[in-house]
């Protein structure tokens, strides 16, 4: 899988992750925020936290868990983009960096795994 197909699957995973967070009571305040330093897939808030989430979508976990694709380089790019977002959108809420794994996004019953505090500043 590559190119346009994987991009569509990734977007579908991000939509599923946003829906998943909304059902848990979070308010999605941003999606696909990008700057020259990096990108944040999903930004959501609840009463206490402002979460910058990296969404990783895979068909299944046979090859590796999706979280394993959130490399230190990717983490740095998310952190830099989040810092810029926070400069533009100040908040008193505690920032947090999560990973949301989405397996089987194209199927009827996708599986989502929310890993809170997956990495830190």
CNS distance restraints for C-alpha pairs under 8 A (distance, minus, plus):
assign (resid   1 and name CA) (resid   5 and name CA) 6.59 0.50 0.50
assign (resid   1 and name CA) (resid   6 and name CA) 6.02 0.50 0.50
assign (resid   2 and name CA) (resid   6 and name CA) 5.07 0.50 0.50
assign (resid   2 and name CA) (resid   7 and name CA) 7.75 0.50 0.50
assign (resid   3 and name CA) (resid   7 and name CA) 6.39 0.50 0.50
assign (resid   4 and name CA) (resid   8 and name CA) 6.16 0.50 0.50
assign (resid   5 and name CA) (resid   9 and name CA) 6.26 0.50 0.50
assign (resid   6 and name CA) (resid  10 and name CA) 6.03 0.50 0.50
assign (resid   7 and name CA) (resid  11 and name CA) 6.23 0.50 0.50
assign (resid   8 and name CA) (resid  12 and name CA) 6.13 0.50 0.50
assign (resid   9 and name CA) (resid  13 and name CA) 6.15 0.50 0.50
assign (resid   9 and name CA) (resid  57 and name CA) 7.04 0.50 0.50
assign (resid   9 and name CA) (resid 105 and name CA) 6.81 0.50 0.50
assign (resid   9 and name CA) (resid 106 and name CA) 7.19 0.50 0.50
assign (resid  10 and name CA) (resid  14 and name CA) 6.26 0.50 0.50
assign (resid  10 and name CA) (resid  55 and name CA) 7.95 0.50 0.50
assign (resid  10 and name CA) (resid  56 and name CA) 7.24 0.50 0.50
assign (resid  10 and name CA) (resid  57 and name CA) 5.67 0.50 0.50
assign (resid  11 and name CA) (resid  15 and name CA) 6.27 0.50 0.50
assign (resid  12 and name CA) (resid  16 and name CA) 6.22 0.50 0.50
assign (resid  12 and name CA) (resid 105 and name CA) 6.46 0.50 0.50
assign (resid  12 and name CA) (resid 106 and name CA) 7.66 0.50 0.50
assign (resid  13 and name CA) (resid  17 and name CA) 6.10 0.50 0.50
assign (resid  13 and name CA) (resid  55 and name CA) 7.02 0.50 0.50
assign (resid  13 and name CA) (resid  56 and name CA) 7.33 0.50 0.50
assign (resid  13 and name CA) (resid  57 and name CA) 5.52 0.50 0.50
assign (resid  13 and name CA) (resid 102 and name CA) 5.89 0.50 0.50
assign (resid  13 and name CA) (resid 105 and name CA) 5.66 0.50 0.50
assign (resid  14 and name CA) (resid  18 and name CA) 6.16 0.50 0.50
assign (resid  14 and name CA) (resid  41 and name CA) 6.94 0.50 0.50
assign (resid  14 and name CA) (resid  42 and name CA) 7.25 0.50 0.50
assign (resid  14 and name CA) (resid  55 and name CA) 6.05 0.50 0.50
assign (resid  15 and name CA) (resid  19 and name CA) 6.24 0.50 0.50
assign (resid  16 and name CA) (resid  20 and name CA) 6.04 0.50 0.50
assign (resid  16 and name CA) (resid 102 and name CA) 7.86 0.50 0.50
assign (resid  16 and name CA) (resid 105 and name CA) 7.55 0.50 0.50
assign (resid  17 and name CA) (resid  21 and name CA) 6.24 0.50 0.50
assign (resid  17 and name CA) (resid  55 and name CA) 7.17 0.50 0.50
assign (resid  17 and name CA) (resid 100 and name CA) 6.77 0.50 0.50
assign (resid  17 and name CA) (resid 102 and name CA) 7.41 0.50 0.50
assign (resid  17 and name CA) (resid 112 and name CA) 7.31 0.50 0.50
assign (resid  18 and name CA) (resid  22 and name CA) 6.21 0.50 0.50
assign (resid  18 and name CA) (resid  28 and name CA) 6.67 0.50 0.50
assign (resid  18 and name CA) (resid  42 and name CA) 7.17 0.50 0.50
assign (resid  19 and name CA) (resid  23 and name CA) 6.24 0.50 0.50
assign (resid  20 and name CA) (resid  24 and name CA) 6.54 0.50 0.50
assign (resid  20 and name CA) (resid 112 and name CA) 7.88 0.50 0.50
assign (resid  21 and name CA) (resid  25 and name CA) 6.51 0.50 0.50
assign (resid  21 and name CA) (resid  26 and name CA) 5.30 0.50 0.50
assign (resid  21 and name CA) (resid  27 and name CA) 7.52 0.50 0.50
assign (resid  21 and name CA) (resid  28 and name CA) 7.67 0.50 0.50
assign (resid  21 and name CA) (resid  44 and name CA) 7.76 0.50 0.50
assign (resid  22 and name CA) (resid  26 and name CA) 4.78 0.50 0.50
assign (resid  22 and name CA) (resid  27 and name CA) 5.93 0.50 0.50
assign (resid  22 and name CA) (resid  28 and name CA) 7.01 0.50 0.50
assign (resid  25 and name CA) (resid  46 and name CA) 7.04 0.50 0.50
assign (resid  26 and name CA) (resid  44 and name CA) 6.14 0.50 0.50
assign (resid  26 and name CA) (resid  45 and name CA) 5.52 0.50 0.50
assign (resid  26 and name CA) (resid  46 and name CA) 5.00 0.50 0.50
assign (resid  27 and name CA) (resid  44 and name CA) 5.38 0.50 0.50
assign (resid  27 and name CA) (resid  45 and name CA) 5.30 0.50 0.50
assign (resid  27 and name CA) (resid  46 and name CA) 6.34 0.50 0.50
assign (resid  28 and name CA) (resid  42 and name CA) 7.37 0.50 0.50
assign (resid  28 and name CA) (resid  43 and name CA) 5.93 0.50 0.50
assign (resid  28 and name CA) (resid  44 and name CA) 4.13 0.50 0.50
assign (resid  28 and name CA) (resid  45 and name CA) 6.48 0.50 0.50
assign (resid  29 and name CA) (resid  43 and name CA) 5.59 0.50 0.50
assign (resid  29 and name CA) (resid  44 and name CA) 5.28 0.50 0.50
assign (resid  29 and name CA) (resid  45 and name CA) 7.06 0.50 0.50
assign (resid  30 and name CA) (resid  42 and name CA) 5.84 0.50 0.50
assign (resid  30 and name CA) (resid  43 and name CA) 4.78 0.50 0.50
assign (resid  30 and name CA) (resid  44 and name CA) 6.81 0.50 0.50
assign (resid  31 and name CA) (resid  40 and name CA) 7.18 0.50 0.50
assign (resid  31 and name CA) (resid  41 and name CA) 5.44 0.50 0.50
assign (resid  31 and name CA) (resid  42 and name CA) 4.50 0.50 0.50
assign (resid  31 and name CA) (resid  43 and name CA) 6.12 0.50 0.50
assign (resid  32 and name CA) (resid  39 and name CA) 6.45 0.50 0.50
assign (resid  32 and name CA) (resid  40 and name CA) 5.56 0.50 0.50
assign (resid  32 and name CA) (resid  41 and name CA) 4.44 0.50 0.50
assign (resid  32 and name CA) (resid  42 and name CA) 6.18 0.50 0.50
assign (resid  33 and name CA) (resid  39 and name CA) 5.56 0.50 0.50
assign (resid  33 and name CA) (resid  40 and name CA) 5.23 0.50 0.50
assign (resid  33 and name CA) (resid  41 and name CA) 6.58 0.50 0.50
assign (resid  33 and name CA) (resid  42 and name CA) 7.60 0.50 0.50
assign (resid  33 and name CA) (resid  81 and name CA) 7.60 0.50 0.50
assign (resid  33 and name CA) (resid  85 and name CA) 7.99 0.50 0.50
assign (resid  34 and name CA) (resid  38 and name CA) 5.77 0.50 0.50
assign (resid  34 and name CA) (resid  39 and name CA) 4.13 0.50 0.50
assign (resid  34 and name CA) (resid  40 and name CA) 6.38 0.50 0.50
assign (resid  34 and name CA) (resid  81 and name CA) 6.60 0.50 0.50
assign (resid  35 and name CA) (resid  39 and name CA) 6.36 0.50 0.50
assign (resid  35 and name CA) (resid  81 and name CA) 6.30 0.50 0.50
assign (resid  37 and name CA) (resid  77 and name CA) 5.96 0.50 0.50
assign (resid  37 and name CA) (resid  80 and name CA) 6.02 0.50 0.50
assign (resid  37 and name CA) (resid  81 and name CA) 5.93 0.50 0.50
assign (resid  38 and name CA) (resid  77 and name CA) 4.40 0.50 0.50
assign (resid  38 and name CA) (resid  78 and name CA) 5.77 0.50 0.50
assign (resid  38 and name CA) (resid  80 and name CA) 6.50 0.50 0.50
assign (resid  38 and name CA) (resid  81 and name CA) 5.16 0.50 0.50
assign (resid  39 and name CA) (resid  77 and name CA) 6.58 0.50 0.50
assign (resid  39 and name CA) (resid  78 and name CA) 5.63 0.50 0.50
assign (resid  39 and name CA) (resid  81 and name CA) 5.65 0.50 0.50
assign (resid  40 and name CA) (resid  52 and name CA) 6.43 0.50 0.50
assign (resid  40 and name CA) (resid  53 and name CA) 6.65 0.50 0.50
assign (resid  40 and name CA) (resid  54 and name CA) 6.35 0.50 0.50
assign (resid  40 and name CA) (resid  78 and name CA) 5.51 0.50 0.50
assign (resid  40 and name CA) (resid  81 and name CA) 6.50 0.50 0.50
assign (resid  40 and name CA) (resid  82 and name CA) 6.91 0.50 0.50
assign (resid  41 and name CA) (resid  52 and name CA) 7.58 0.50 0.50
assign (resid  41 and name CA) (resid  53 and name CA) 6.10 0.50 0.50
assign (resid  41 and name CA) (resid  54 and name CA) 5.41 0.50 0.50
assign (resid  41 and name CA) (resid  55 and name CA) 6.16 0.50 0.50
assign (resid  42 and name CA) (resid  51 and name CA) 7.91 0.50 0.50
assign (resid  42 and name CA) (resid  52 and name CA) 5.96 0.50 0.50
assign (resid  42 and name CA) (resid  53 and name CA) 5.06 0.50 0.50
assign (resid  42 and name CA) (resid  54 and name CA) 6.68 0.50 0.50
assign (resid  42 and name CA) (resid  55 and name CA) 7.40 0.50 0.50
assign (resid  43 and name CA) (resid  50 and name CA) 7.09 0.50 0.50
assign (resid  43 and name CA) (resid  51 and name CA) 5.56 0.50 0.50
assign (resid  43 and name CA) (resid  52 and name CA) 4.75 0.50 0.50
assign (resid  43 and name CA) (resid  53 and name CA) 6.19 0.50 0.50
assign (resid  44 and name CA) (resid  50 and name CA) 5.82 0.50 0.50
assign (resid  44 and name CA) (resid  51 and name CA) 5.20 0.50 0.50
assign (resid  44 and name CA) (resid  52 and name CA) 6.82 0.50 0.50
assign (resid  44 and name CA) (resid  53 and name CA) 7.95 0.50 0.50
assign (resid  45 and name CA) (resid  49 and name CA) 5.56 0.50 0.50
assign (resid  45 and name CA) (resid  50 and name CA) 4.39 0.50 0.50
assign (resid  45 and name CA) (resid  51 and name CA) 5.98 0.50 0.50
assign (resid  46 and name CA) (resid  50 and name CA) 6.77 0.50 0.50
assign (resid  47 and name CA) (resid  93 and name CA) 7.72 0.50 0.50
assign (resid  48 and name CA) (resid  93 and name CA) 5.49 0.50 0.50
assign (resid  48 and name CA) (resid  94 and name CA) 6.36 0.50 0.50
assign (resid  49 and name CA) (resid  93 and name CA) 5.09 0.50 0.50
assign (resid  49 and name CA) (resid  94 and name CA) 4.76 0.50 0.50
assign (resid  49 and name CA) (resid  95 and name CA) 5.77 0.50 0.50
assign (resid  49 and name CA) (resid  96 and name CA) 6.68 0.50 0.50
assign (resid  50 and name CA) (resid  93 and name CA) 5.84 0.50 0.50
assign (resid  50 and name CA) (resid  94 and name CA) 5.92 0.50 0.50
assign (resid  50 and name CA) (resid  95 and name CA) 4.72 0.50 0.50
assign (resid  50 and name CA) (resid  96 and name CA) 6.15 0.50 0.50
assign (resid  51 and name CA) (resid  95 and name CA) 5.79 0.50 0.50
assign (resid  51 and name CA) (resid  96 and name CA) 4.79 0.50 0.50
assign (resid  51 and name CA) (resid  97 and name CA) 5.74 0.50 0.50
assign (resid  51 and name CA) (resid  98 and name CA) 6.64 0.50 0.50
assign (resid  52 and name CA) (resid  78 and name CA) 7.86 0.50 0.50
assign (resid  52 and name CA) (resid  82 and name CA) 6.89 0.50 0.50
assign (resid  52 and name CA) (resid  95 and name CA) 7.37 0.50 0.50
assign (resid  52 and name CA) (resid  96 and name CA) 6.20 0.50 0.50
assign (resid  52 and name CA) (resid  97 and name CA) 4.99 0.50 0.50
assign (resid  52 and name CA) (resid  98 and name CA) 6.27 0.50 0.50
assign (resid  53 and name CA) (resid  97 and name CA) 5.80 0.50 0.50
assign (resid  53 and name CA) (resid  98 and name CA) 4.67 0.50 0.50
assign (resid  53 and name CA) (resid  99 and name CA) 5.33 0.50 0.50
assign (resid  53 and name CA) (resid 100 and name CA) 6.69 0.50 0.50
assign (resid  54 and name CA) (resid  70 and name CA) 7.79 0.50 0.50
assign (resid  54 and name CA) (resid  78 and name CA) 7.71 0.50 0.50
assign (resid  54 and name CA) (resid  97 and name CA) 7.81 0.50 0.50
assign (resid  54 and name CA) (resid  98 and name CA) 6.40 0.50 0.50
assign (resid  54 and name CA) (resid  99 and name CA) 4.82 0.50 0.50
assign (resid  54 and name CA) (resid 100 and name CA) 6.27 0.50 0.50
assign (resid  55 and name CA) (resid  99 and name CA) 5.84 0.50 0.50
assign (resid  55 and name CA) (resid 100 and name CA) 4.81 0.50 0.50
assign (resid  55 and name CA) (resid 101 and name CA) 5.99 0.50 0.50
assign (resid  55 and name CA) (resid 102 and name CA) 7.27 0.50 0.50
assign (resid  56 and name CA) (resid  66 and name CA) 5.52 0.50 0.50
assign (resid  56 and name CA) (resid  67 and name CA) 6.83 0.50 0.50
assign (resid  56 and name CA) (resid  69 and name CA) 7.59 0.50 0.50
assign (resid  56 and name CA) (resid  99 and name CA) 7.38 0.50 0.50
assign (resid  56 and name CA) (resid 100 and name CA) 6.30 0.50 0.50
assign (resid  56 and name CA) (resid 101 and name CA) 5.00 0.50 0.50
assign (resid  56 and name CA) (resid 102 and name CA) 6.08 0.50 0.50
assign (resid  57 and name CA) (resid  66 and name CA) 6.70 0.50 0.50
assign (resid  57 and name CA) (resid 101 and name CA) 5.99 0.50 0.50
assign (resid  57 and name CA) (resid 102 and name CA) 4.59 0.50 0.50
assign (resid  57 and name CA) (resid 103 and name CA) 5.90 0.50 0.50
assign (resid  57 and name CA) (resid 104 and name CA) 7.84 0.50 0.50
assign (resid  57 and name CA) (resid 105 and name CA) 7.06 0.50 0.50
assign (resid  58 and name CA) (resid  66 and name CA) 6.49 0.50 0.50
assign (resid  58 and name CA) (resid 101 and name CA) 7.82 0.50 0.50
assign (resid  58 and name CA) (resid 102 and name CA) 6.28 0.50 0.50
assign (resid  58 and name CA) (resid 103 and name CA) 5.05 0.50 0.50
assign (resid  58 and name CA) (resid 104 and name CA) 6.57 0.50 0.50
assign (resid  58 and name CA) (resid 105 and name CA) 7.55 0.50 0.50
assign (resid  59 and name CA) (resid 103 and name CA) 5.27 0.50 0.50
assign (resid  59 and name CA) (resid 104 and name CA) 4.73 0.50 0.50
assign (resid  59 and name CA) (resid 105 and name CA) 7.09 0.50 0.50
assign (resid  60 and name CA) (resid 103 and name CA) 5.22 0.50 0.50
assign (resid  60 and name CA) (resid 104 and name CA) 6.25 0.50 0.50
assign (resid  61 and name CA) (resid  65 and name CA) 4.96 0.50 0.50
assign (resid  61 and name CA) (resid  66 and name CA) 6.94 0.50 0.50
assign (resid  61 and name CA) (resid 103 and name CA) 7.35 0.50 0.50
assign (resid  64 and name CA) (resid  68 and name CA) 6.77 0.50 0.50
assign (resid  65 and name CA) (resid  69 and name CA) 7.75 0.50 0.50
assign (resid  66 and name CA) (resid  70 and name CA) 7.68 0.50 0.50
assign (resid  66 and name CA) (resid 101 and name CA) 5.73 0.50 0.50
assign (resid  66 and name CA) (resid 102 and name CA) 7.72 0.50 0.50
assign (resid  67 and name CA) (resid  99 and name CA) 6.73 0.50 0.50
assign (resid  67 and name CA) (resid 100 and name CA) 7.87 0.50 0.50
assign (resid  67 and name CA) (resid 101 and name CA) 6.60 0.50 0.50
assign (resid  70 and name CA) (resid  74 and name CA) 5.71 0.50 0.50
assign (resid  70 and name CA) (resid  75 and name CA) 6.42 0.50 0.50
assign (resid  71 and name CA) (resid  75 and name CA) 6.14 0.50 0.50
assign (resid  72 and name CA) (resid  76 and name CA) 6.21 0.50 0.50
assign (resid  73 and name CA) (resid  77 and name CA) 6.41 0.50 0.50
assign (resid  74 and name CA) (resid  78 and name CA) 6.27 0.50 0.50
assign (resid  75 and name CA) (resid  79 and name CA) 6.11 0.50 0.50
assign (resid  75 and name CA) (resid 119 and name CA) 7.39 0.50 0.50
assign (resid  76 and name CA) (resid  80 and name CA) 6.13 0.50 0.50
assign (resid  77 and name CA) (resid  81 and name CA) 6.22 0.50 0.50
assign (resid  78 and name CA) (resid  82 and name CA) 6.01 0.50 0.50
assign (resid  79 and name CA) (resid  83 and name CA) 6.14 0.50 0.50
assign (resid  79 and name CA) (resid 121 and name CA) 6.69 0.50 0.50
assign (resid  80 and name CA) (resid  84 and name CA) 6.45 0.50 0.50
assign (resid  81 and name CA) (resid  85 and name CA) 6.22 0.50 0.50
assign (resid  82 and name CA) (resid  86 and name CA) 6.08 0.50 0.50
assign (resid  83 and name CA) (resid  87 and name CA) 6.25 0.50 0.50
assign (resid  84 and name CA) (resid  88 and name CA) 6.43 0.50 0.50
assign (resid  85 and name CA) (resid  89 and name CA) 5.93 0.50 0.50
assign (resid  86 and name CA) (resid  90 and name CA) 5.21 0.50 0.50
assign (resid  86 and name CA) (resid  91 and name CA) 7.21 0.50 0.50
assign (resid  96 and name CA) (resid 116 and name CA) 7.75 0.50 0.50
assign (resid  96 and name CA) (resid 117 and name CA) 5.87 0.50 0.50
assign (resid  96 and name CA) (resid 120 and name CA) 7.25 0.50 0.50
assign (resid  97 and name CA) (resid 116 and name CA) 6.99 0.50 0.50
assign (resid  97 and name CA) (resid 117 and name CA) 5.20 0.50 0.50
assign (resid  97 and name CA) (resid 118 and name CA) 5.94 0.50 0.50
assign (resid  97 and name CA) (resid 119 and name CA) 5.75 0.50 0.50
assign (resid  97 and name CA) (resid 120 and name CA) 6.36 0.50 0.50
assign (resid  98 and name CA) (resid 114 and name CA) 7.23 0.50 0.50
assign (resid  98 and name CA) (resid 115 and name CA) 5.59 0.50 0.50
assign (resid  98 and name CA) (resid 116 and name CA) 4.68 0.50 0.50
assign (resid  98 and name CA) (resid 117 and name CA) 5.08 0.50 0.50
assign (resid  98 and name CA) (resid 118 and name CA) 4.94 0.50 0.50
assign (resid  98 and name CA) (resid 119 and name CA) 7.00 0.50 0.50
assign (resid  99 and name CA) (resid 114 and name CA) 6.16 0.50 0.50
assign (resid  99 and name CA) (resid 115 and name CA) 5.15 0.50 0.50
assign (resid  99 and name CA) (resid 116 and name CA) 6.75 0.50 0.50
assign (resid  99 and name CA) (resid 117 and name CA) 7.92 0.50 0.50
assign (resid  99 and name CA) (resid 118 and name CA) 6.00 0.50 0.50
assign (resid 100 and name CA) (resid 112 and name CA) 6.72 0.50 0.50
assign (resid 100 and name CA) (resid 113 and name CA) 5.63 0.50 0.50
assign (resid 100 and name CA) (resid 114 and name CA) 4.55 0.50 0.50
assign (resid 100 and name CA) (resid 115 and name CA) 6.04 0.50 0.50
assign (resid 101 and name CA) (resid 111 and name CA) 7.95 0.50 0.50
assign (resid 101 and name CA) (resid 112 and name CA) 5.51 0.50 0.50
assign (resid 101 and name CA) (resid 113 and name CA) 5.03 0.50 0.50
assign (resid 101 and name CA) (resid 114 and name CA) 6.50 0.50 0.50
assign (resid 101 and name CA) (resid 115 and name CA) 7.93 0.50 0.50
assign (resid 102 and name CA) (resid 110 and name CA) 6.81 0.50 0.50
assign (resid 102 and name CA) (resid 111 and name CA) 5.77 0.50 0.50
assign (resid 102 and name CA) (resid 112 and name CA) 4.64 0.50 0.50
assign (resid 102 and name CA) (resid 113 and name CA) 6.67 0.50 0.50
assign (resid 103 and name CA) (resid 110 and name CA) 5.66 0.50 0.50
assign (resid 103 and name CA) (resid 111 and name CA) 5.13 0.50 0.50
assign (resid 103 and name CA) (resid 112 and name CA) 6.46 0.50 0.50
assign (resid 104 and name CA) (resid 109 and name CA) 7.24 0.50 0.50
assign (resid 104 and name CA) (resid 110 and name CA) 4.73 0.50 0.50
assign (resid 104 and name CA) (resid 111 and name CA) 6.58 0.50 0.50
assign (resid 105 and name CA) (resid 109 and name CA) 7.87 0.50 0.50
assign (resid 105 and name CA) (resid 110 and name CA) 5.12 0.50 0.50
assign (resid 105 and name CA) (resid 111 and name CA) 7.71 0.50 0.50
assign (resid 106 and name CA) (resid 110 and name CA) 7.32 0.50 0.50
